[in-house]
Amino acid sequence: MPRRVALDLETTGLTAGNRVIEIGCVEIIGRDLTGRQYQSYVNPDHEIEEGAQRVHGITTEQLIGKPQFPEILDDVLEFVKDAEVLIHNAGFDLGFLNHEMKLAGRGDKFEDCCLKITDTLMLAREKSSGGSSLDQLCDFYQVDRRQREKHGALLDAQLLAHVYLRMTGGQMGLSLEARTRRRRAKVEEAVIPVLQATPEERRLHEEFLDVIRDQCEDGQDCIWRKSGHLSEEDA
């Protein structure tokens, strides 16, 4: 079954030269979120811009003692290996990821380390899905985002995974637990009511069959009577 990873970042700012401070990844196999995920805060050795801090709420002080990006890089690449990686506005996040890989001494790019990159922003625009921001898509596809007071890489990756499944044809299950419940559920057989004809309806039916018989050139009786479909007792 296809393996996908929804990925999101938080950064010190929006322009070139800024650094990654959080990464979140959520695994999807087939049409299910497996519950497997990766998240890490990152010490960027860089001040966080005020505008960015208003978006994600992460402070420089909170990142003291967190690993630097080269320390988590192998874990991140292992998580996305052989997976289609889903990123909303992929060009933005890939710019930061490739900058971090270059600073870590890597000669390759992030997109070289996974099966493929799918930009869900482009996908949403192709589908004209009632807006293109993650918030708009959550509202359009009825994905609950009430816990999202601030942006967070792991939370946004989780929301993106749900949106992607809804956007690409309906979600078959949200977790292993949900899938197990679905398999255990038993569908009750539908009960189809049988309506019995009243004596008056039977009499009228017989009269109608008599009319059909009388109009036949050879005077043969109706096939319904020959087949015994309506017995004398029923009539």
Secondary structure as GFF3:
##gff-version 3
##sequence-region A 1 235
A	DSSP	beta_strand	3	11	.	.	.	ID=ss1
A	DSSP	beta_strand	20	29	.	.	.	ID=ss2
A	DSSP	beta_strand	32	41	.	.	.	ID=ss3
A	DSSP	alpha_helix	50	56	.	.	.	ID=ss4
A	DSSP	three_ten_helix	61	63	.	.	.	ID=ss5
A	DSSP	alpha_helix	69	80	.	.	.	ID=ss6
A	DSSP	beta_strand	84	87	.	.	.	ID=ss7
A	DSSP	alpha_helix	90	103	.	.	.	ID=ss8
A	DSSP	three_ten_helix	110	113	.	.	.	ID=ss9
A	DSSP	beta_strand	116	119	.	.	.	ID=ss10
A	DSSP	alpha_helix	120	127	.	.	.	ID=ss11
A	DSSP	alpha_helix	134	140	.	.	.	ID=ss12
A	DSSP	alpha_helix	153	167	.	.	.	ID=ss13
A	DSSP	alpha_helix	176	184	.	.	.	ID=ss14
A	DSSP	alpha_helix	199	215	.	.	.	ID=ss15
A	DSSP	alpha_helix	223	226	.	.	.	ID=ss16
###
